[in-house]
Amino acid sequence: MSKVSRGRGLLIALFLTPSLLVFTIYRIIPILWNFILSFQRWKLIDTPRFIGFSNYLTLLEDPVFWVSFKNTLVYFFGGTPLAIGAALVLSLLVNKPLSGRNVYRALIFLPYPITPVAIAIIWRWLYDEKVGLINFVLRSLGIVQESIGFLSSLTWALPSVIFTTIWQSLGYYVILLLAGLQTIPNELYEAADIDGASGLRKVQWITLPLLKPSIFLCFIVGIINSFTTFDVIYVMTNGGPGNATEILVTYIYKKAFTFNEIGAASAMTLILFTFLLLITMVSNKLSGGEAGGVHYYE
């Protein structure tokens, strides 16, 4: 190896060292420490004691764990596809040369920068049975006779929280999809117009295939947000009523800091991490990577 190659390698290692050090301290070490704790019983005030797979076996028999696992899946599959679908429609609309489209884009994106706690407080008031705006409008229009307990009902609590997160994340998905739409060459649409392709055909054979990487990115962001969202649910319902809105993240928090079962919380965290990793890998496999060739009409 020449001196130039060794010098370049040393320079690359020098630049990478700070990032790798931070990544190791804040990512690798906590994961390893969490893995170790998942095999121990620790109440924070005593000494950790190795108990093998007892934490995992106890979780398998814990009905609240399975309820929170199911709610997490419902929270993801009930919210992310709807949010991405709505964002796709809105991005197609605001990508057109409309008058004042920059204003529309700003209004759509506006909810995203608001802190989740503030959003949770706003929507908790909107859903309120007594003074909530939503119930007031429904009663005024004669749609309902009595107020709906959106956050106190076993039926309505989880859908209400899902709608709130859709409203919050919609603008971010629109921005990602708009960025993807603006990379599609106009020549493809012009060629399709000349050949007489309909608007639906152009979306089907040009827009969607070339927008596939952006849609996949939205999907990955949706996975991460759905499986790590804590503050919105904690402020709005705290996992209630009962366990109707309990998801894995909120249950992990309660296990660790309410019941002081650090080992069980660590085991749940590791299960969540593994499940999230598997879903991401499967999604990446199904996405097929970059979009292939474009065939805009039959």
C-alpha angles and dihedrals in degrees: 000000000000124000090249092056092046090049092051091048091050091048092049091049090048092054094044096048098079093049093045090048093052091045091051094048097045101031117018099039095047091049092050092045090049090050091053093047092051088071094049140072111232129165095185092244097060136052118279112254125200112240102163117221095345093112092054093045091049091052091053088059095043110103092196090058091056091045091051090046091052092046090051091055091046089047090054102039092039095050114025100055091046092048093048092046092050090045091052092053093046093046090053089051098047091043089068119091094264124161108259094006091148088061091050090050091051092049092050093048095042098091094054100070091049111104114256092237091056090048091050092051092047094050093042087060092045090052094046114129096220108033102010117130094222094057090044091055093045092051093044092053091047093240091127132019097204130036118267117234095224095174098029097050122093088216101045104033100082096040089050092053091045091053090051093054091046089054091049098047099038095088093052092052090048091054092050093048093045089055089053093047092053091057092060110100114243089219090075092057091045091052089049090051091052091051091049099248114166123236091255091051091051091052091046099047104026113021102041098044093048091042092053096102091051092048090050090051090052089050093052091048088049091052093051094045094046095050096042103037109123114143099059094052094039093054097040102043110348086226094306166160086073101317096317094124099025110131129179095265095052091044091050089053092050092046091052104038105020102038094024091226097144095166093053091046090051091050090051090048091053091048090050092048092049093046092048091049092050093049091049092050092048091047091050090050093049092047090063092215119261119014114265130219122334121242106174101183142008 
